[in-house]
Amino acid sequence: MSLWIIWLIATAVLLVIELLTGLVATFCVAVGCLIAFCFALAGFGIETQLGAMVVGVILAFIFLVPFINRIRKGKKQSRPVYNSNMEALIGREGFLNREIPADGGLGRLRIDGDDWQVRSRDGEPVAHGTKVRVTGYDSIILTVKPV
């Protein structure tokens, strides 16, 4: 079997692996194999082909990795950002189910059917039934202020 066929098969296999895993390193090695394939077609010896592959892999790492990372970073930023879990509660409003005592204790607030422990942002007592807005959280305890 000719060396150029081996380089071509290696390139194809590495590109399939790259598509399945998304590893940039696999793509860089595939680029090196493709360069070695070109040298094999030109009739160079195995030593030259291997040297060309090594140089191709190094150049691919130097030039392609930052470019691909920049593309990936741009795609992540272009996606809409959705708040989830606790972050989604910040800014929401509701009425206290249980008052927040003056001693810095905890009250209760129901939002979308979920009952949350809450504490006053400034440490002041807040009466039962008062409309409050969520301003933050600490672990699973929401921080609220009266509206």
FIVO-524510 format. One record per residue (C-alpha): residue number from 1; residue in three letters; x, y, z. Coordinates in nm, 3 decimals, m for minus. Layout:
! FIVO-524510
[NUM; ALA; [X; Y; Z]]
...
END
This chain:
! FIVO-524510
[1; MET; [0.000; 0.000; 0.000]]
[2; SER; [0.134; 0.342; m0.093]]
[3; LEU; [0.222; 0.590; 0.179]]
[4; TRP; [m0.008; 0.856; 0.038]]
[5; ILE; [m0.307; 0.624; 0.090]]
[6; ILE; [m0.207; 0.569; 0.453]]
[7; TRP; [m0.176; 0.946; 0.509]]
[8; LEU; [m0.516; 1.002; 0.344]]
[9; ILE; [m0.682; 0.733; 0.557]]
[10; ALA; [m0.519; 0.872; 0.872]]
[11; THR; [m0.646; 1.220; 0.784]]
[12; ALA; [m1.000; 1.092; 0.726]]
[13; VAL; [m1.005; 0.890; 1.050]]
[14; LEU; [m0.873; 1.184; 1.252]]
[15; LEU; [m1.131; 1.419; 1.100]]
[16; VAL; [m1.410; 1.177; 1.191]]
[17; ILE; [m1.275; 1.160; 1.547]]
[18; GLU; [m1.261; 1.541; 1.551]]
[19; LEU; [m1.624; 1.565; 1.443]]
[20; LEU; [m1.730; 1.320; 1.714]]
[21; THR; [m1.528; 1.466; 2.000]]
[22; GLY; [m1.458; 1.830; 1.918]]
[23; LEU; [m1.095; 1.810; 2.029]]
[24; VAL; [m0.883; 2.073; 1.859]]
[25; ALA; [m0.570; 1.859; 1.901]]
[26; THR; [m0.715; 1.586; 1.680]]
[27; PHE; [m0.782; 1.843; 1.410]]
[28; CYS; [m0.423; 1.969; 1.431]]
[29; VAL; [m0.285; 1.617; 1.386]]
[30; ALA; [m0.522; 1.569; 1.090]]
[31; VAL; [m0.377; 1.885; 0.932]]
[32; GLY; [m0.028; 1.741; 0.981]]
[33; CYS; [m0.133; 1.414; 0.815]]
[34; LEU; [m0.281; 1.609; 0.524]]
[35; ILE; [0.048; 1.793; 0.474]]
[36; ALA; [0.238; 1.462; 0.487]]
[37; PHE; [m0.011; 1.327; 0.228]]
[38; CYS; [0.083; 1.615; m0.005]]
[39; PHE; [0.453; 1.541; 0.042]]
[40; ALA; [0.390; 1.171; m0.028]]
[41; LEU; [0.211; 1.258; m0.352]]
[42; ALA; [0.508; 1.474; m0.452]]
[43; GLY; [0.735; 1.170; m0.413]]
[44; PHE; [0.934; 1.268; m0.102]]
[45; GLY; [1.070; 0.998; 0.130]]
[46; ILE; [0.916; 0.885; 0.459]]
[47; GLU; [1.159; 1.096; 0.665]]
[48; THR; [1.055; 1.412; 0.482]]
[49; GLN; [0.688; 1.318; 0.514]]
[50; LEU; [0.720; 1.266; 0.890]]
[51; GLY; [0.910; 1.594; 0.924]]
[52; ALA; [0.642; 1.774; 0.725]]
[53; MET; [0.376; 1.618; 0.946]]
[54; VAL; [0.548; 1.734; 1.265]]
[55; VAL; [0.594; 2.086; 1.128]]
[56; GLY; [0.231; 2.087; 1.011]]
[57; VAL; [0.103; 1.980; 1.353]]
[58; ILE; [0.310; 2.247; 1.529]]
[59; LEU; [0.197; 2.519; 1.288]]
[60; ALA; [m0.165; 2.405; 1.321]]
[61; PHE; [m0.139; 2.432; 1.700]]
[62; ILE; [0.018; 2.777; 1.676]]
[63; PHE; [m0.227; 2.924; 1.424]]
[64; LEU; [m0.547; 2.720; 1.435]]
[65; VAL; [m0.599; 2.672; 1.810]]
[66; PRO; [m0.634; 3.045; 1.891]]
[67; PHE; [m0.855; 3.093; 1.583]]
[68; ILE; [m1.085; 2.802; 1.675]]
[69; ASN; [m1.102; 2.912; 2.039]]
[70; ARG; [m1.200; 3.263; 1.927]]
[71; ILE; [m1.477; 3.117; 1.710]]
[72; ARG; [m1.601; 2.898; 1.996]]
[73; LYS; [m1.595; 3.190; 2.239]]
[74; GLY; [m1.791; 3.405; 1.995]]
[75; LYS; [m2.057; 3.136; 1.959]]
[76; LYS; [m2.098; 3.109; 2.335]]
[77; GLN; [m2.146; 3.484; 2.369]]
[78; SER; [m2.396; 3.504; 2.083]]
[79; ARG; [m2.634; 3.262; 2.252]]
[80; PRO; [m2.909; 3.419; 2.462]]
[81; VAL; [m2.838; 3.412; 2.833]]
[82; TYR; [m3.113; 3.258; 3.042]]
[83; ASN; [m3.108; 3.290; 3.417]]
[84; SER; [m3.175; 2.964; 3.588]]
[85; ASN; [m3.234; 2.851; 3.942]]
[86; MET; [m3.161; 3.115; 4.205]]
[87; GLU; [m3.049; 3.383; 3.957]]
[88; ALA; [m3.394; 3.375; 3.797]]
[89; LEU; [m3.555; 3.480; 4.127]]
[90; ILE; [m3.367; 3.810; 4.158]]
[91; GLY; [m3.605; 4.095; 4.081]]
[92; ARG; [m3.918; 3.884; 4.134]]
[93; GLU; [m4.190; 4.013; 4.365]]
[94; GLY; [m4.430; 3.844; 4.601]]
[95; PHE; [m4.615; 3.874; 4.932]]
[96; LEU; [m4.469; 3.743; 5.259]]
[97; ASN; [m4.639; 3.432; 5.399]]
[98; ARG; [m4.465; 3.475; 5.734]]
[99; GLU; [m4.327; 3.797; 5.878]]
[100; ILE; [m3.956; 3.862; 5.900]]
[101; PRO; [m3.878; 3.923; 6.271]]
[102; ALA; [m3.669; 4.215; 6.397]]
[103; ASP; [m3.391; 3.990; 6.531]]
[104; GLY; [m3.271; 3.910; 6.179]]
[105; GLY; [m3.472; 3.589; 6.167]]
[106; LEU; [m3.626; 3.432; 5.861]]
[107; GLY; [m3.966; 3.482; 5.703]]
[108; ARG; [m4.132; 3.293; 5.418]]
[109; LEU; [m4.217; 3.396; 5.062]]
[110; ARG; [m4.404; 3.202; 4.793]]
[111; ILE; [m4.295; 3.249; 4.431]]
[112; ASP; [m4.446; 3.037; 4.152]]
[113; GLY; [m4.573; 2.783; 4.403]]
[114; ASP; [m4.235; 2.742; 4.575]]
[115; ASP; [m4.196; 2.846; 4.937]]
[116; TRP; [m3.866; 3.021; 5.015]]
[117; GLN; [m3.695; 3.129; 5.335]]
[118; VAL; [m3.626; 3.502; 5.322]]
[119; ARG; [m3.437; 3.759; 5.523]]
[120; SER; [m3.464; 4.136; 5.511]]
[121; ARG; [m3.188; 4.312; 5.320]]
[122; ASP; [m3.140; 4.578; 5.586]]
[123; GLY; [m3.222; 4.359; 5.889]]
[124; GLU; [m3.546; 4.544; 5.962]]
[125; PRO; [m3.867; 4.354; 6.045]]
[126; VAL; [m4.119; 4.313; 5.761]]
[127; ALA; [m4.485; 4.236; 5.833]]
[128; HIS; [m4.684; 3.939; 5.703]]
[129; GLY; [m4.853; 4.018; 5.367]]
[130; THR; [m4.605; 4.290; 5.270]]
[131; LYS; [m4.510; 4.299; 4.903]]
[132; VAL; [m4.135; 4.242; 4.867]]
[133; ARG; [m3.879; 4.218; 4.587]]
[134; VAL; [m3.596; 3.963; 4.580]]
[135; THR; [m3.260; 4.143; 4.572]]
[136; GLY; [m3.018; 3.855; 4.620]]
[137; TYR; [m2.957; 3.522; 4.784]]
[138; ASP; [m2.718; 3.341; 5.014]]
[139; SER; [m2.725; 2.966; 4.963]]
[140; ILE; [m3.099; 2.887; 4.966]]
[141; ILE; [m3.212; 3.192; 5.162]]
[142; LEU; [m3.341; 3.485; 4.957]]
[143; THR; [m3.273; 3.846; 5.051]]
[144; VAL; [m3.572; 4.078; 5.005]]
[145; LYS; [m3.670; 4.441; 5.046]]
[146; PRO; [m4.020; 4.586; 5.077]]
[147; VAL; [m4.158; 4.739; 4.758]]
END
